[in-house]
Amino acid sequence: MTTLDFSAQKKDNKNISMITCYDATFARIVNASAIDCILIGDSCAMVMHGEKTTIPATMDMMTMHTKAVRAGAPDKFIVADMPFLSTRKGTAHAVECAGALLRAGANAVKIEGTFGQEDTLRHLVQSGIPVMAHLGLTPQFYNSLGGHKMQGKTEDAAQKIKEEALLSEQCGCFAVLLECIPEALAGEITRSLDVATIGIGAGNQTDGQVLVLQDMLGMSGFCPRFVKKYLDGEALIAGALNQYAAEVQSGAFPRPRS
C-alpha cells in the first residue's frame, strides 16, 4: 500500500483497515494478516508504558517502537505519530522529528490538529514527508479538552472540525483521521473530501477504521464503548500463564527427557 492507495480505495468504495502496533512480535502477526496498514500511535505511552495519557510519549519512544514494528512488518504501510509538541517548536524541528520517524521505518507521519501549524504541514509534504491529519478528539490536547470526550457535538464545534478537515486536505495531507466525533459529522466530512478518512469512534461513514490492537483483542483492561472485542485475550493469556505455573509447581513441565 502507498499514500496513493488511500484515495484510490476511497474512490473504489473499498474500506481501509488500520490497526495500532508497537512491537515486533505483534507486527509479525499483523504483517501476515489482511490488515491494510499499521499506526504506531503515541498511545504506546499508555498501552506499553502504563501512562495515563499520550502526552509522555517522546521522540525516542516513537522511533524505538517504529523500528521494532518495521522489523516485524516489512511489507505493511506504516504511519507513525508525531509526539506531543514535536510540531509546535518550529518547522525545522518538525522536519527533523518527522525525518527521524521515516528513517526508523515509517512511510508517513500523523499530526494532531491543523489550525496554527498549516505552514509546517505544507513544508513537510513539500519535503517528501507524507502527512495524515488527526482531528476531533486529539489526545495530545487532553488537558485543553478536559479529558477524552466526544468532540463536534455543537454546531460551532462541528463547523470548526469541518473547516479544519478541508484545510488539512489543502495543506496536502493524504488522509484525515477522525476520532470520537458524531457519525453524521464524520460522514459529512468524508463526502466533502477527496482524500480518505479513517475513523475511530466516529461511526461507519468514514473510508476506513482504526482500533488499538490491545483493545480489540481484549488485552487492555479498558474497552471504549465504540470498540468491538474480537478476542478475550486477557482471559486466554492469563489461563495459559496459570496452566504453566501449575505445571511447573506439579513437575509436569518440563517433561523428563527420554
C-alpha positions in Angstrom: 0.0 0.0 0.0 1.1 3.6 -0.7 -0.3 7.0 0.1 -2.0 6.9 -3.4 -3.9 3.8 -2.4 -5.8 5.6 0.3 -7.6 7.9 -2.1 -7.9 5.0 -4.7 -9.6 2.8 -2.1 -11.9 5.7 -1.2 -12.8 6.2 -4.9 -13.5 2.4 -5.3 -15.6 2.3 -2.1 -13.1 -0.2 -0.5 -12.8 0.4 3.2 -9.3 0.8 4.7 -8.4 -1.4 7.7 -5.8 0.0 10.1 -4.6 -1.2 13.5 -2.1 0.1 16.0 1.0 -1.8 16.7 4.0 -1.1 18.9 6.4 -4.2 18.9 8.0 -6.6 16.5 6.1 -9.7 17.8 2.6 -8.3 17.1 3.9 -6.6 13.9 4.9 -10.0 12.5 1.4 -11.3 13.0 -0.2 -8.2 11.5 2.2 -8.4 8.6 0.8 -11.8 7.7 -2.8 -10.6 8.0 -5.2 -8.8 5.7 -4.9 -5.5 7.6 -4.1 -2.7 5.1 -1.8 -0.5 7.3 -0.3 0.0 10.7 -0.4 3.0 13.0 2.4 3.4 15.6 0.4 5.6 17.8 1.7 7.7 20.7 -0.9 5.6 22.5 2.2 3.4 23.1 2.8 5.7 26.1 -0.4 4.3 27.6 -0.6 0.8 26.2 3.1 -0.2 26.5 4.4 2.2 29.2 1.5 2.5 31.6 1.0 6.2 31.3 -2.5 7.8 31.8 -2.3 9.9 28.6 -0.3 10.1 25.4 1.5 13.3 26.4 4.5 11.5 27.9 5.4 9.9 24.6 8.8 11.2 23.3 10.6 11.1 20.0 13.0 8.4 21.4 10.0 6.3 22.4 8.3 6.7 19.0 11.4 6.0 17.0 12.1 2.9 19.1 8.7 1.5 18.5 8.8 2.4 14.8 12.0 0.5 14.3 10.5 -2.5 16.2 7.3 -2.6 14.1 9.1 -2.2 10.8 11.4 -5.1 11.7 8.3 -7.3 12.3 6.2 -5.9 9.4 8.4 -5.2 6.4 5.5 -5.3 4.0 3.0 -3.0 5.6 2.4 0.7 5.1 3.3 2.3 8.5 2.1 5.6 9.9 3.9 6.9 13.0 2.6 9.6 15.4 4.5 12.8 15.8 4.5 13.1 19.7 3.4 16.0 21.9 4.9 19.4 20.9 7.1 17.9 18.2 5.4 20.0 15.5 5.0 23.1 17.7 8.7 24.1 18.0 9.1 25.4 14.5 9.3 23.9 11.1 12.9 22.9 11.3 12.3 20.9 14.4 9.2 19.2 12.9 11.2 18.2 9.8 13.9 16.7 12.0 11.4 14.7 14.0 9.4 13.5 11.0 12.6 12.6 9.2 13.7 10.5 12.2 10.5 8.5 12.1 10.8 7.9 8.4 14.4 6.8 8.8 13.2 4.4 11.5 10.8 2.8 9.1 7.6 4.8 8.9 6.1 5.6 5.5 4.2 8.6 6.8 3.6 10.6 10.0 0.3 11.6 11.7 -0.1 15.0 13.2 -2.8 16.2 15.6 -4.5 19.4 14.7 -4.1 21.6 11.7 -5.0 25.1 12.8 -1.9 27.0 13.8 0.6 24.8 12.0 -0.5 25.0 8.4 2.9 26.1 7.2 4.6 23.2 9.0 2.3 20.7 7.4 2.8 22.2 3.9 6.5 22.2 4.4 6.6 18.6 5.5 4.5 17.5 2.5 6.7 19.5 0.1 9.7 17.9 1.7 8.5 14.4 0.7 7.1 13.5 4.1 3.5 12.2 3.8 1.2 13.5 6.5 -2.0 12.2 7.9 -4.0 14.7 9.8 -5.8 13.8 13.1 -8.9 15.8 14.0 -11.8 15.6 16.5 -10.6 14.2 19.8 -6.9 14.9 19.7 -5.4 13.1 22.8 -2.4 15.4 22.9 -4.9 18.2 23.8 -6.1 16.2 26.7 -5.6 19.0 29.2 -7.2 21.6 27.0 -10.2 19.4 26.1 -10.8 18.4 29.8 -10.3 14.7 29.1 -11.1 12.1 26.4 -14.5 13.4 25.3 -16.6 13.3 22.2 -16.0 16.4 20.0 -18.1 18.3 17.5 -21.4 17.9 19.3 -22.4 21.6 18.9 -22.9 23.3 15.6 -20.0 25.7 16.1 -17.7 22.8 17.1 -18.8 20.7 14.2 -18.2 23.6 11.8 -14.6 24.1 13.2 -13.8 20.4 12.5 -15.2 20.6 9.0 -13.1 23.7 8.3 -10.0 22.0 9.7 -10.6 18.9 7.7 -10.8 20.9 4.5 -7.7 22.9 5.4 -5.8 19.6 6.1 -6.6 18.5 2.5 -5.5 21.9 1.2 -2.2 21.5 3.1 -1.5 18.3 1.2 -2.4 15.7 3.8 -3.1 12.3 2.1 -5.7 11.2 4.7 -7.6 12.5 7.7 -8.2 10.6 10.9 -11.4 11.5 12.7 -11.6 10.5 16.3 -14.7 10.5 18.6 -17.0 12.8 16.6 -20.7 12.2 15.7 -21.3 9.7 12.9 -23.2 12.2 10.8 -20.4 14.8 11.1 -17.8 12.2 10.1 -20.0 11.2 7.1 -20.3 14.8 6.0 -16.6 15.4 6.2 -15.9 12.2 4.4 -18.1 13.2 1.5 -16.6 16.6 1.3 -13.0 15.5 0.9 -11.2 13.9 -2.0 -8.7 12.3 0.5 -9.6 9.3 2.6 -10.9 9.5 6.2 -10.1 7.0 8.9 -12.4 6.8 11.8 -12.1 5.7 15.4 -15.2 6.1 17.5 -16.7 8.1 14.6 -19.3 5.7 13.2 -19.3 3.8 9.9 -19.4 6.6 7.3 -15.7 7.1 7.1 -13.5 5.5 4.4 -11.7 3.2 6.9 -11.4 2.3 10.6 -8.5 2.1 13.1 -8.5 0.4 16.5 -5.9 -0.1 19.2 -4.8 -3.6 18.8 -4.8 -4.4 22.5 -8.4 -3.1 22.8 -9.8 -5.2 20.1 -8.0 -8.3 21.4 -9.4 -7.7 24.9 -6.0 -7.2 26.4 -6.1 -3.6 27.6 -8.2 -3.9 30.7 -10.3 -1.0 29.4 -12.6 -1.0 26.4 -14.1 2.2 25.0 -17.8 1.9 24.0 -17.0 2.0 20.3 -14.6 -0.9 20.4 -15.6 -4.4 19.4 -13.6 -7.1 21.2 -12.7 -9.8 18.7 -11.0 -11.9 21.4 -10.9 -12.2 25.1 -7.2 -12.1 25.1 -6.7 -11.2 28.7 -8.5 -14.3 29.9 -6.8 -16.6 27.3 -3.3 -15.4 28.2 -4.0 -15.5 32.0 -5.3 -19.0 31.6 -2.1 -20.1 29.7 0.1 -18.5 32.4 -1.8 -20.1 35.2 -1.6 -23.5 33.5 2.2 -23.0 33.1 2.6 -22.1 36.7 0.6 -25.1 37.8 2.6 -27.5 35.7 5.9 -26.1 37.0 4.6 -26.4 40.5 3.5 -30.0 39.9 6.5 -31.0 38.0 4.5 -31.8 34.8 6.7 -29.2 33.0 9.2 -29.8 31.7 8.7 -33.5 30.9 11.6 -35.8 31.5 13.9 -36.3 28.5 13.7 -39.7 27.0 
